[in-house]
Amino acid sequence: MVVCGDDGLAHRLAAELRGVYREQVTLVVPPSGRRVRQPVVGRARAASAALLDMVNAAVNRSGNGDQSGADRELEATEPTEDVLADAGVERATALALVYDDDETNIRAALTARRLNPRLRLVLRLYNRRLGQHIEDLLDQSAALATRDGSGSGPDGGPDAGAGAWSGSTTVLSDADTAAPALAATALVGTSKIVDTDGILLRAVERHPPAPGEVADPGLCTLALLSATSNDPAGTDGSEDSGEQGPQLLPDAAAVEAATGRGAVVLEQVSYSGPPLPAGRAGVPAFGELFSRRLRWSLAGLAACVVALAVALMVVTGDHPLHATYVTLLDLFSINEPAHNDDVGRQILQLLSGFVGLLLLPVLLAAVLEALGTFRTASSLRKPPRGLGGHVVLLGLGKIGTRVLTRLREMDIPVVCVEADPEARGMATARRLRVPVVLGDVTQEGVLEAAKIHRAHSLLALTSVDTTNLEAVLYARSVRSRLRVVLRLYDDDFATAVYRTLRAAHPRALTRSRSVTHLAAPSFAGAMMGRQILGAIPVERRVLLFAAVEVAGHPQLEGKTVGEAFRAGAWRVLALEVADGASGGGRAGSGGPVGSSGSVGSRLVWELPDTYVLRGVDRVVLAATRRGLAELLGRRARHGSGV
């Protein structure tokens, strides 16, 4: 495996591949790839400095902050052809390009595909549409090269590994991977959501109603929370928390015996429809286009026109359409004077001309109001008066923009704070008509302008960890029980901040999320050739959702759903079958019920334990990282001793 990147995701991915999947990894990073933390400045300098001292001490005690987890590490400014060749791309199984710059990843991917058409490529791209085109282009190139026999296998020969290595391309985004967990945490603090191409998996934390009782298991128990979760000095569900830590995918006996402990359960699975068209999001409604006073003025003038037309019809005996036509001509003063008509007709003409004089300024006002409304719609909105119960989102970069879109799809009120008027997410905020406060969050009055004192939660998602930390500390000084979620790139730093804030504010909900911690499992699974649908955090651990073909896996094929379940490793949640396939299973096996899906296939969620998994089935399962590695890992590459 070859991993190329310039930030913490590359190091985390390399450690994931080696520590969980036991792969041989070569890591390519620039000489200045490690980020240097900047000192904290601003109003919370003293508090932040004290907290950072404790955080740094905790990170140093962990002893693994600088470990890359790679067998071999190369330093190169850019992933050129010579660098990729030196890293062994011609003989590699998979290559991950996780640079922060999309262009760098695309350029390196094109070069790598030429060097090894059978190479499995995993790209980190923020642009979804471009990523889809690049994925199709690279897959087509690999297919043509393999068909022409020009590709070389991992052992160097033209046909080496032809049956084992597929030149597939997978485009992922760390922002898309982390956004569901960040948005869900801001909403209810305990929800975890995984979007699986229209299917929404929702997991929630449930606490026991009373000491000594068991939490409601819901549809399926995914995890048991750690016994020390209510202890601020506890390990808080880290990998080394032992028996007191969280138990992922427990069996029925463990759930029944876990009295007094919370649980993460599968509460709901529903279809997530497509978002609203972008072209309609910025069009104001008629009620917003014109003011209430102007609407009443237009209605009054229209009533006058109707009354004049009716009066003219009575006086002259004309047809209603002709009477209306003549009234409009008099209204706009383009009719002949009624010199020779009777007095009633002359009076009506004068009244129509007077109403026409009143109509002109009203029409001008309508035009000006409409232009002003469209101009305001294209500019940034300010937080309205009386706003409360909203989410304050700091930062409209890659992560912030994705989280903002998620929150608005769920109709959650949001107020954004951004220092850069040209930030990536400003256009999205204008399109979604979300209020934005322009200013540095470390300056006085910025969070107050975002109504932080009446907010439901705070999402600190800027690209600077210390800025996020300072904003959270100040927000807690304004409202001590405010729900806060921090985006911290380094996982060790996030763990230390979480423990310290929990100790300082035991009654407030605090969540620190490392983007690399949430994104690395999906990238690692893609490098192994598996479709990772998403991941949810369970305290300081991660539970993965993957789509797996049953064929070729003896742990699944020919076994019932109950027999295939392995506590602490994996659990089958759903079954995907073709529309023409029978859902009843074998005789006596107990067919699945409750299917939903798209054209050509259907997804079955209610699987009885007696249903026998067949080789043609494709299942969605929840698994731990080590469980997924055991089920799907390429253990034959490491010899019989592994």
KANORTA-V929243 format. One record per residue. OMEGA is omega as a letter, one per 30 degrees, with the letter a starting at -180 (* if undefined). Layout:
# KANORTA-V929243
omega=OMEGA
omega=OMEGA
This chain:
# KANORTA-V929243
omega=l
omega=l
omega=l
omega=a
omega=a
omega=l
omega=a
omega=l
omega=l
omega=l
omega=a
omega=l
omega=l
omega=l
omega=l
omega=a
omega=a
omega=a
omega=a
omega=a
omega=l
omega=l
omega=l
omega=a
omega=l
omega=a
omega=l
omega=a
omega=l
omega=l
omega=a
omega=a
omega=a
omega=a
omega=l
omega=a
omega=l
omega=l
omega=a
omega=l
omega=l
omega=a
omega=a
omega=a
omega=a
omega=a
omega=a
omega=a
omega=l
omega=l
omega=l
omega=l
omega=l
omega=l
omega=a
omega=l
omega=l
omega=l
omega=l
omega=l
omega=a
omega=l
omega=a
omega=a
omega=a
omega=a
omega=l
omega=a
omega=a
omega=l
omega=a
omega=a
omega=l
omega=l
omega=l
omega=a
omega=l
omega=l
omega=l
omega=a
omega=l
omega=l
omega=l
omega=l
omega=l
omega=l
omega=l
omega=a
omega=a
omega=a
omega=a
omega=l
omega=a
omega=l
omega=l
omega=l
omega=a
omega=l
omega=a
omega=a
omega=a
omega=a
omega=l
omega=l
omega=a
omega=a
omega=l
omega=l
omega=l
omega=l
omega=a
omega=l
omega=l
omega=l
omega=a
omega=a
omega=a
omega=a
omega=l
omega=a
omega=l
omega=a
omega=l
omega=a
omega=l
omega=a
omega=a
omega=a
omega=l
omega=l
omega=l
omega=l
omega=l
omega=l
omega=l
omega=a
omega=a
omega=l
omega=l
omega=l
omega=l
omega=a
omega=l
omega=a
omega=l
omega=l
omega=l
omega=l
omega=a
omega=a
omega=l
omega=l
omega=a
omega=l
omega=l
omega=a
omega=a
omega=a
omega=a
omega=l
omega=a
omega=l
omega=a
omega=a
omega=l
omega=a
omega=a
omega=l
omega=l
omega=l
omega=a
omega=l
omega=l
omega=l
omega=l
omega=a
omega=a
omega=a
omega=a
omega=a
omega=a
omega=a
omega=a
omega=l
omega=l
omega=a
omega=a
omega=l
omega=a
omega=a
omega=l
omega=a
omega=l
omega=l
omega=a
omega=l
omega=l
omega=l
omega=a
omega=l
omega=a
omega=l
omega=a
omega=l
omega=l
omega=a
omega=a
omega=a
omega=a
omega=l
omega=a
omega=l
omega=a
omega=l
omega=l
omega=a
omega=a
omega=l
omega=a
omega=l
omega=a
omega=a
omega=l
omega=a
omega=a
omega=l
omega=a
omega=a
omega=l
omega=a
omega=a
omega=a
omega=a
omega=a
omega=l
omega=l
omega=l
omega=a
omega=a
omega=a
omega=l
omega=a
omega=l
omega=a
omega=a
omega=l
omega=a
omega=l
omega=l
omega=l
omega=a
omega=a
omega=l
omega=l
omega=a
omega=a
omega=a
omega=l
omega=l
omega=a
omega=l
omega=a
omega=l
omega=a
omega=l
omega=a
omega=a
omega=l
omega=a
omega=a
omega=l
omega=a
omega=l
omega=l
omega=l
omega=l
omega=a
omega=a
omega=a
omega=a
omega=a
omega=a
omega=a
omega=l
omega=a
omega=l
omega=l
omega=a
omega=a
omega=l
omega=a
omega=l
omega=a
omega=l
omega=l
omega=l
omega=l
omega=l
omega=l
omega=l
omega=l
omega=l
omega=l
omega=l
omega=l
omega=l
omega=l
omega=l
omega=l
omega=l
omega=l
omega=l
omega=l
omega=a
omega=a
omega=a
omega=l
omega=l
omega=a
omega=l
omega=l
omega=l
omega=l
omega=l
omega=a
omega=l
omega=l
omega=l
omega=l
omega=a
omega=a
omega=l
omega=l
omega=l
omega=l
omega=l
omega=a
omega=a
omega=a
omega=l
omega=a
omega=a
omega=a
omega=l
omega=l
omega=l
omega=l
omega=l
omega=l
omega=l
omega=l
omega=l
omega=l
omega=l
omega=l
omega=l
omega=l
omega=a
omega=a
omega=l
omega=l
omega=l
omega=l
omega=l
omega=l
omega=l
omega=a
omega=l
omega=l
omega=l
omega=l
omega=l
omega=l
omega=l
omega=l
omega=l
omega=l
omega=l
omega=a
omega=l
omega=l
omega=l
omega=a
omega=l
omega=l
omega=a
omega=l
omega=a
omega=a
omega=l
omega=l
omega=a
omega=l
omega=l
omega=l
omega=l
omega=a
omega=a
omega=a
omega=a
omega=l
omega=l
omega=l
omega=l
omega=l
omega=a
omega=a
omega=l
omega=l
omega=l
omega=l
omega=l
omega=a
omega=l
omega=a
omega=l
omega=a
omega=a
omega=a
omega=l
omega=l
omega=a
omega=a
omega=a
omega=a
omega=l
omega=l
omega=l
omega=l
omega=a
omega=l
omega=l
omega=l
omega=l
omega=a
omega=l
omega=l
omega=l
omega=l
omega=a
omega=l
omega=a
omega=a
omega=l
omega=a
omega=l
omega=l
omega=l
omega=l
omega=l
omega=a
omega=a
omega=l
omega=a
omega=l
omega=a
omega=a
omega=l
omega=l
omega=a
omega=l
omega=a
omega=a
omega=a
omega=a
omega=l
omega=l
omega=a
omega=a
omega=l
omega=l
omega=l
omega=l
omega=l
omega=l
omega=l
omega=l
omega=a
omega=a
omega=a
omega=l
omega=l
omega=a
omega=l
omega=a
omega=l
omega=l
omega=a
omega=a
omega=a
omega=l
omega=l
omega=l
omega=l
omega=a
omega=l
omega=a
omega=a
omega=a
omega=l
omega=l
omega=l
omega=a
omega=a
omega=a
omega=a
omega=a
omega=a
omega=a
omega=l
omega=l
omega=a
omega=l
omega=a
omega=l
omega=l
omega=a
omega=a
omega=a
omega=a
omega=l
omega=l
omega=l
omega=l
omega=l
omega=l
omega=l
omega=l
omega=a
omega=l
omega=l
omega=a
omega=a
omega=a
omega=l
omega=l
omega=l
omega=a
omega=a
omega=l
omega=a
omega=l
omega=a
omega=l
omega=a
omega=l
omega=a
omega=l
omega=a
omega=a
omega=l
omega=l
omega=a
omega=l
omega=a
omega=a
omega=l
omega=a
omega=l
omega=l
omega=l
omega=l
omega=a
omega=a
omega=l
omega=a
omega=l
omega=a
omega=a
omega=l
omega=l
omega=a
omega=a
omega=a
omega=l
omega=a
omega=l
omega=a
omega=a
omega=a
omega=l
omega=l
omega=a
omega=a
omega=l
omega=l
omega=l
omega=a
omega=a
omega=a
omega=l
omega=l
omega=l
omega=a
omega=l
omega=a
omega=a
omega=a
omega=l
omega=l
omega=l
omega=a
omega=a
omega=a
omega=a
omega=a
omega=l
omega=a
omega=a
omega=a
omega=a
omega=a
omega=a
omega=a
omega=a
omega=a
omega=l
omega=a
omega=l
omega=a
omega=l
omega=a
omega=l
omega=a
omega=a
omega=l
omega=l
omega=l
omega=l
omega=a
omega=a
omega=a
omega=a
omega=a
omega=l
omega=a
omega=a
omega=l
omega=a
omega=a
omega=a
omega=*
